[in-house]
Amino acid sequence: MLSILIPTYNYSIVALVKSVHRQATKAKIPFEINVLDDCSTDLDISIDNERIKKLNFCSFKKNEKNIGRTASRNLLAAMSSYELLLFLDADVLPKYDDFISRFELHKFQDSKIIFGGVCYRPDKPNKDLILRWKYGHKKETKSVAERQKNPYSIVSSSLLIDKKVFFKNNTSKSNTYGLDILFSGNLLKHKIKVKHIDNPVFHLGLERSNVFLNKSLQAVKSTYILEQNNQIEKDTRPLQQSYQKLKKWKLITLVNVILNQFYKVIESNLLSNRPSMFLFDLYRLNYFIELKKNKN
């Protein structure tokens, strides 16, 4: 019935596995939980994670070299016993105690993908984690009604999907950050129905602000490359839509000059304990403009 698939790298998945194992058992469905360690460098965490093998229907395997989350998901899907896949990131925990039951698996034939959403703890973290936490609250935590306005804006941290649909649409071969957009774009292109429900997971693994800022620029570059290769449309992401508006109004050069003058000020704000999401959007937009400007 259900293959629960969790790629991990230097992160403890014991609490997550115990939680979903208890819920799947309570739901009285055939299931398996497969964890793939992507060649973790923290051996203590990796060894501790092997405790899950003592649970029924659980497996723990390791990659011989680091291949990235996307490739790890492909391996997990290929090894799965069932046609129904539930992908979970290692750094999440279900918000509700009936997480598995809320997917209503007996009705899954009505849709090929179900996304329950993402949320964040309300308690404010340490200063050096504020940017990721605030971004999560402002940009990723959305109600079902909000998500349904843009149904293909999904993240793969908690996603229930048909195996055939997954392999058809998970076409990326890269090991880089920000590739959910390609997956979402493929779903849109193939007109795969995405069902949104109220069943979020808490995203617990907050990166330090400087690390997240760098990853955000990697995601912008991924968007640029995918667009250049005609793998996504030029208006798939809000970032691209903003660029197209500036282009239409012939304001790209002016905005680029102004933002470059205030680059250090903006970056200082983003690394502070009160980062502005408006400035964060401008920061990424300017990097996208720079990539476009220097493409030749």
N, C-alpha and C positions, 0 to 999 in steps of 0.2 A: 504493500500500500504506500508507505512513505519512507523515503530516504532523506535523512537529515544530514546535511553535508557542511562541515566546518573547516575551512583552511585556517591555519594559525602560524604565527611567527613571533617567537619571544613573548608569548602572552599565555597566561593561565586560562584554560578553558574548563577546568574541573567544575566550577560553580554553574556555568552555563549548561554543560552536558548533564549534570545531575538534575537541573531544573527541567530541561526538555525531556529527559528520560522519564522522570516522574510523571510529567503531564501526558506523554505518549502512552505510558503504561496505563494511566487512569482512563485515557480515551479508548482503550481496548481495541487498538488497531495493530496490524502487522507493521513493524517499523525497524529501522536500523539507524544507528548514528555513526557516521564515519568521519574521523578527524585526520587531516593531513598536515603534518608539521613540515613547513617549507625550509628545512635545514636551519633550524634555530641556532643561534650562537650562544644563547643562554642555556647551558646544559641543565642547570638546576630546574628551570621551568619545564624544559622538555621532558626530563625524567619524571617530574611530578605529574605532568599531564598523562603519562602512561597509566596512571591509576584508573583511568576510565575503562581500561580493558577488562577490569573486574566486573563491570556492569554487563548485564545481558544485552545482546544485540549491539554492542559497541566495538569499534575497532579504532586503532591508532597506528598510523603509518608515517614514515618520514621520507622526504625527498633527499636524494644524495647530494643535490646542489640546489641553491635558491633559484626558483624559476618564476616567482611572482604569483600574486593572488589570482590573476585571470587564468593562467596555465594550471594552477593548482585546482581551481574550480572545474576546469575541463577534465582533469584526471579523476577528481572525485565523482563527477557525473558519469564518466566512463566506467568506473568501478561499481556504481550503484546497482542494487538489485531490483529496484522498483522504478516505475515510470513517472512517479510523482516525486519531485525534488524540492526540498526546503533548504535553501542556502542561508546560512547565518554567519556573520562575521564573528571572529573570536572575542571581540571586545564589546559584546552586547549582552543584555539580559532582558527577558520578556517583562513587560509591564504588568500583565495580567496572569493570574494563576491558572487560567483556562486557555492559555495561549494556543495550544494545539487544537483544542476543540473549536475555538473561534473561527478557524479556517473552514469549518463545515465541509470536510473532505468528501462527504457523500454527495455534495452538490458541485464538485469541482468540474464536472463535464460542461457546466454552463460557461466556464471561462478557462483560458489556458494559463493565466497568470493572476496571482493575488498578491497585492502589496498592502501590508498593514500599517506602514508608517514608521517614523523614527521620532524619538523624543529625548530630552536631556533632563538630568536631575536639576531641581530648582536651586539648590545651594550653590552659591558663587564659589568657584574654585580659586586657587592661588593665582596671583597676578600673571605669572608666566603661562597660564593656561586659559586666560580670559578670552583671547581672540577666538579660539576654536569653540569654546563654550557659547559665546555670544552669537557666533555665526550659526551654530546649531540651533539655537533658540529662534533666531530671526529668520533664517533661510530654510531650515530643514524640518522644523517642527510644524506640521500643518494638519488641520482637521481633514476628515474625509471629504467634506464639501470643497475645501480649498484645493485638495489634490485632484479632485475630479474636473476642475477647470483646466488643468493641464495634465491629463492622465498618464502621459508618457514620461513625465518628469519623476523618475523613480531611482532609488539607489538599491544596490544589491546586498545591503547589510542584513536584510530579512525579506526573502522573496520566495514564494511558492510558485513553481513553474513545471509545466509538462516537459519531460526530458527531450523529446523531439524538437519542441519549440526552442528550448535552450540551445541545443547544438546548432540549429538553423540560424539563430540570431546572435550568438556569442562568437563573432567572427574575428575579433582582435587577436593578433599574434604577438603583440608588444608586451613588454614588462615595464609599464610606466603608470603614472598616476592620472586619474581623470578620464577613464575609458568607459564609464557608465553611460556617457552621452552617445557613444557609438552603439551600444546595446539598445538604448532607448530609441535611437534613430532607426535602427533595423526593425524594431517592433512596430514603429509608426509606418515605415515603408511597406511592411508585410501586412499591415492592418490587423495586428494581433490584439484582441480585446484584453485590456488590463482592468481588473476589478480592484477597487479600493475599499478597504474595510478598516474599522477601528480596532487595531491589534498591534500597537507599536512595540518596539523594543527600545530600551534605554541604551544610548550610545555612551559607553563609559571610558573608552580609551582616548582621552584628550591629549593631543600633541602640544608641545611648547609652542608659543606664538611664533617664534622665528622659524621653527620647523614647518608649521602649518602654512605660514606665509610663503615659504619656498615651495611647498607642495601645491599651493594654489596657483602659483606661476607655472608649475609643471602641467597642471590641468589646463591652463590657458594655452600653453604650447601644444598640448595634445589636441585641443579644439582646433587650433590653427592648422596643424598637420592634417587632421582628418578632413578639414574643409578644403585644403589645398589638393588633397588626393581624391576629392569628390566623394568621400565616404559619408559625409553628412551635408545637409543643406546649409546655406549661408545665414539662415535665420533660426537655427535649431535652438540655440541658447540665448538667454536674455543679453548676454555679453555681445553676441554677434548682432542681435537686433539693435542694440545701442550703437554699435559701429555703423550699421547700415543707415541709421537715422542721421548720424553725424556726416556721413558721406553724402547723403541726399541734401543736407543743409550746407554742405561745403565748409564744415567746421573742424574737420579732422586735424589739419595742421595747427590751427589756433589752439584747440584743446590740448594737443600734444605738447606744444611749446609751454603753455601755462602749467600743465601738470608736471613737466620736467623741471620747471623752476621750483616747484614745491615738493619735489620728490622726497627729500630728506624729512621735511616736516610731516608729510603724510605717513611715511614709514615709521617715524617716531610715535605718532598717534596710535598706529596699529599695534605697536609693541608695548603700549602703555596699559594701564589698568582700566582705561575707558575708551576702547577702540570704537571708531565710528564705522558702521556698516556702509554708509554712503561713501566715505573715503576709501573703504576697502573695495567697493565696486569700481571707483575711479582708478584706483591703483592697478587693478587687473585689466581694466579697459585700456589704460595707457600702455601696458605691456603688450596687449593685443595689437594696438596701433603700431608700436615699435616693430613687432614681428612682421606686420604687413608692410611697413615702410622699408624694411631691410631684406625683404624676400628675394630681391635680385642681387 
